[in-house]
């Protein structure tokens, strides 16, 4: 019993650390969402956002991460870029890729890495009571708190983008905007589970799964395959040429409307929690689970592309 508890604690610790490094959606997932969003815009607007993205990417000398994305345009590549630079401080990133003076609104973040920007846990699935728990719910079995900065930095990103004086700086902030809006639609970047001891699983990073080939589910205290990782991979939907037809989102006509995009995305995860955490730990995912998860992933990715397109149209109009 003691051994199993010790293993669980190590899995949770390493899973939490892994959450700081986890990649939301796959590279191809982010690129696909960004491409589909950009395709909804008139050609002149597409050219504008591609020019800004290109100005950012000109300062990026790393080529390896782009190899599998050779067919994607600069805007789609820029939407992937934040995942390749999670271990650098904002100050270092801004100096290297944007230049100029750091916007005052981001000075409190300057000395910190951007890894925590990619997720926020405001809702928790209580595995014991099988119920959804909002942060700071009175009389809840577990005391919960917000983890991650995704919701906190979102309004600041919109402000910084609209005040950016150069193409490279616009490309810098737009890369984060397009990336993090897509992150907000990955359920396990806005949701975590609580165990009997009220410890959270870091958005599924500590929820270990088995594979058909290997029964050993851990390596050095970490999941070889986690629930978070399989949702990031997208259950195969990002291998298609497109995400399928998307419904146009409601037009955005104000800063408050733009700021509500991300909180609205995060709210979509609550109704999905019961299904997501129906995956038995330490077992192989069933065919039925994968099929339903693929449908959910496609719906979420389409929503992300639709909302991003509406946001791009608004930001272009506001600047012109």
C-alpha positions in Angstrom: 0.0 0.0 0.0 2.8 2.4 1.0 4.6 1.6 -2.3 1.5 2.4 -4.4 1.0 5.7 -2.5 4.6 6.7 -3.0 4.4 5.9 -6.8 1.2 8.0 -7.0 2.9 11.0 -5.3 5.8 10.8 -7.7 3.5 10.5 -10.7 1.6 13.6 -9.6 4.8 15.5 -9.0 6.4 14.6 -12.3 3.1 15.0 -14.1 2.8 18.5 -12.8 6.3 19.3 -14.0 5.4 17.7 -17.3 2.4 20.0 -17.6 4.9 22.9 -17.7 6.4 21.4 -20.8 3.4 19.9 -22.5 2.5 21.0 -26.0 -1.1 22.0 -26.4 -2.5 20.3 -29.6 0.2 19.0 -31.9 2.3 21.3 -34.0 0.2 20.3 -37.0 -2.9 20.9 -34.9 -2.0 24.5 -34.2 -0.9 25.1 -37.7 -4.2 23.6 -39.1 -6.4 25.7 -36.8 -4.5 28.9 -37.8 -4.6 28.1 -41.5 -8.3 27.4 -41.4 -8.9 30.7 -39.5 -6.8 32.7 -42.0 -8.6 31.2 -45.0 -11.9 32.8 -43.8 -10.5 36.3 -44.4 -10.2 38.3 -47.6 -6.8 38.0 -49.4 -5.6 41.4 -48.3 -6.1 40.6 -44.7 -4.4 37.2 -45.2 -1.4 39.0 -46.7 -1.3 41.5 -43.8 -1.2 38.8 -41.1 1.3 36.7 -43.1 3.6 39.7 -43.4 3.6 40.2 -39.7 4.2 36.6 -39.0 7.1 36.5 -41.5 8.6 39.5 -39.7 8.6 37.4 -36.5 9.9 34.3 -38.1 12.8 36.1 -39.8 14.5 36.3 -36.4 14.0 32.6 -35.7 17.0 30.6 -36.9 15.7 27.2 -35.7 14.6 25.0 -38.6 14.0 21.6 -37.1 10.5 22.3 -35.7 9.4 23.6 -39.1 10.4 20.5 -41.0 7.1 18.8 -40.8 5.2 22.0 -41.5 6.9 22.9 -44.8 3.6 23.4 -46.6 2.2 25.9 -44.1 2.2 29.7 -44.6 4.0 32.1 -42.2 0.9 32.8 -40.1 0.3 29.1 -39.4 4.0 28.6 -38.5 3.8 31.6 -36.1 0.9 30.1 -34.4 3.1 27.0 -33.6 6.1 29.1 -32.6 5.2 29.8 -28.9 5.4 26.1 -28.1 9.0 26.1 -29.3 10.1 28.9 -27.0 8.3 28.0 -23.7 11.6 27.8 -21.7 12.7 31.3 -22.4 11.7 34.3 -20.4 9.4 36.9 -21.9 12.2 39.5 -21.7 14.6 37.3 -23.7 12.0 36.4 -26.3 10.8 40.0 -26.8 14.4 41.3 -27.2 15.3 38.7 -29.7 12.1 38.5 -31.8 10.4 41.8 -31.5 12.9 44.4 -30.3 11.9 47.8 -29.0 10.5 48.6 -25.6 8.5 46.0 -23.6 4.9 47.1 -23.3 4.3 48.3 -19.7 1.4 45.9 -19.3 3.8 43.0 -19.7 6.6 44.2 -17.5 5.4 42.1 -14.5 5.8 39.0 -16.7 9.2 40.0 -18.2 11.4 37.9 -15.9 9.3 34.7 -16.2 9.0 32.0 -18.7 5.8 31.8 -20.8 5.1 28.1 -20.1 2.3 28.9 -17.6 0.5 31.0 -20.3 -0.6 27.9 -22.1 -3.2 26.5 -19.6 -5.5 27.5 -16.7 -7.4 25.2 -14.4 -10.6 27.0 -13.3 -12.7 23.8 -13.2 -11.8 20.4 -11.7 -13.4 17.0 -12.2 -13.8 15.4 -8.8 -13.1 11.7 -9.4 -14.6 10.8 -6.0 -18.0 12.5 -6.2 -17.9 12.4 -10.1 -18.9 16.1 -10.2 -17.5 19.3 -11.7 -16.0 21.7 -9.1 -15.4 25.3 -9.9 -12.5 27.1 -8.2 -13.4 28.3 -4.7 -16.8 26.5 -4.6 -18.1 26.9 -1.1 -18.3 23.6 1.0 -16.7 21.6 -1.8 -14.9 18.4 -0.7 -11.5 19.8 -1.9 -10.2 23.3 -1.7 -9.2 24.3 -5.3 -7.4 27.2 -6.7 -6.5 28.6 -10.2 -3.4 27.1 -11.8 -1.9 28.7 -14.9 -1.9 32.2 -16.5 -3.9 31.6 -19.7 -6.9 33.7 -18.7 -4.8 36.3 -16.9 -2.6 37.2 -19.9 -5.3 37.1 -22.6 -6.6 40.7 -22.2 -3.0 42.0 -22.0 -2.1 40.3 -25.3 -4.9 42.0 -27.1 -3.8 45.4 -25.7 -0.2 44.8 -26.6 -1.0 43.8 -30.1 -3.2 46.8 -30.8 -0.4 49.1 -29.5 2.5 47.4 -31.3 4.5 49.8 -33.4 6.1 47.4 -35.8 5.4 44.3 -38.0 7.7 42.2 -35.9 6.1 43.2 -32.7 2.6 42.6 -34.1 3.8 39.2 -35.3 5.2 38.5 -31.8 1.9 39.2 -30.0 -0.3 37.7 -32.7 1.7 34.4 -32.5 0.7 34.2 -28.8 -2.9 35.3 -29.5 -3.5 32.7 -32.2 -1.7 30.0 -30.2 -3.3 30.5 -26.9 -6.8 30.9 -28.2 -6.4 27.4 -29.8 -4.9 26.2 -26.4 -8.1 27.3 -24.7 -10.1 24.9 -26.8 -8.0 21.9 -25.8 -10.1 20.6 -22.9 -7.1 19.5 -20.8 -5.6 23.0 -20.9 -8.6 24.3 -19.0 -9.5 21.3 -16.9 -7.9 18.9 -14.3 -9.1 16.0 -12.1 -8.9 15.6 -8.3 -8.1 12.3 -6.7 -9.3 11.0 -3.3 -6.6 13.2 -1.6 -7.6 16.3 -3.4 -4.4 16.3 -5.5 -4.9 17.4 -9.1 -3.5 15.6 -12.1 -2.1 18.6 -13.9 -4.6 18.5 -16.7 -4.3 14.8 -17.3 -0.5 14.7 -17.3 -0.6 12.4 -14.2 -3.4 10.2 -15.6 -1.3 7.4 -17.1 -2.5 5.2 -19.9 -1.3 1.8 -21.2 -0.5 1.1 -24.8 -1.2 -2.1 -26.8 2.5 -2.9 -26.9 3.7 -1.9 -23.4 2.1 -2.8 -20.0 4.7 -0.6 -18.2 3.0 2.8 -18.0 5.7 4.8 -16.2 9.3 5.8 -16.8 11.3 7.5 -14.0 8.0 8.3 -12.2 6.3 9.9 -15.2 3.6 8.6 -17.5 4.9 7.1 -20.8 1.6 8.0 -22.2 -0.8 10.4 -20.5 -4.4 11.4 -21.0 -3.1 14.9 -21.7 -0.8 13.7 -24.4 -3.4 11.7 -26.3 -5.7 14.8 -26.3 -2.9 17.0 -27.5 -2.3 14.6 -30.4 -5.9 15.2 -31.6 -7.0 11.5 -32.3 -6.0 11.7 -35.9 -8.1 14.7 -37.0 -5.1 16.9 -37.8 -3.8 14.5 -40.4 -6.6 15.5 -42.8 -6.2 18.4 -45.3 -8.7 20.5 -43.5 -10.7 20.5 -40.3 -13.9 20.4 -42.3 -16.3 23.2 -42.9 -16.6 25.7 -40.0 -19.5 27.9 -39.1 -18.7 31.6 -39.0 -18.5 33.0 -35.5 -20.4 36.0 -34.3 -18.6 39.2 -35.4 -16.5 41.0 -32.8 -17.2 44.7 -32.5 -15.4 45.8 -29.3 -12.5 45.1 -26.9 -14.8 43.5 -24.3 -16.2 41.1 -26.9 -12.6 40.1 -27.9 -11.7 39.7 -24.2 -14.6 37.3 -23.7 -13.4 34.9 -26.4 -11.1 33.0 -24.2 -13.3 32.7 -21.1 -16.1 31.5 -23.3 -13.8 28.8 -24.8 -12.8 27.6 -21.3 -16.5 27.1 -20.3 -17.0 24.5 -23.1 -14.8 22.0 -21.1 -17.1 21.5 -18.2 -19.7 19.4 -20.0 -16.9 17.3 -21.5 -15.3 16.4 -18.1 -17.3 13.3 -17.4 -16.5 11.8 -20.7 -12.8 12.8 -20.8 -12.1 11.2 -17.4 -14.1 8.1 -18.2 -10.8 6.8 -19.6 -9.7 4.2 -17.1 -6.2 4.8 -15.8 -3.5 2.3 -16.6 -5.6 0.8 -19.5 -5.6 1.1 -23.2 -8.2 3.6 -24.6 -11.1 1.9 -26.2 -12.1 2.3 -29.9 -15.3 3.9 -28.7 -13.5 6.4 -26.6 -11.2 7.4 -29.4 -14.0 7.8 -31.8 -16.0 10.1 -29.5 -12.8 12.0 -28.6 -12.0 12.6 -32.2 -15.5 14.1 -32.8 -15.0 16.4 -29.8 -11.5 17.4 -30.9 -12.8 18.3 -34.4 -15.6 20.3 -32.9 -13.3 22.2 -30.6 -10.7 22.8 -33.3 -13.4 24.1 -35.7 -14.7 26.4 -32.9 -11.1 27.7 -32.3 -10.6 28.4 -36.0 -14.0 30.2 -36.3 -13.4 32.4 -33.3 -9.8 33.2 -34.3 -11.1 34.2 -37.8 -13.6 36.6 -36.2 -10.9 38.0 -33.9 -8.5 38.6 -36.8 -11.1 40.4 -38.8 -11.8 42.7 -35.8 -8.1 43.4 -35.1 -7.5 44.2 -38.8 -10.5 46.5 -39.0 -9.4 48.3 -35.7 -5.9 48.9 -37.2 -7.2 50.2 -40.6 
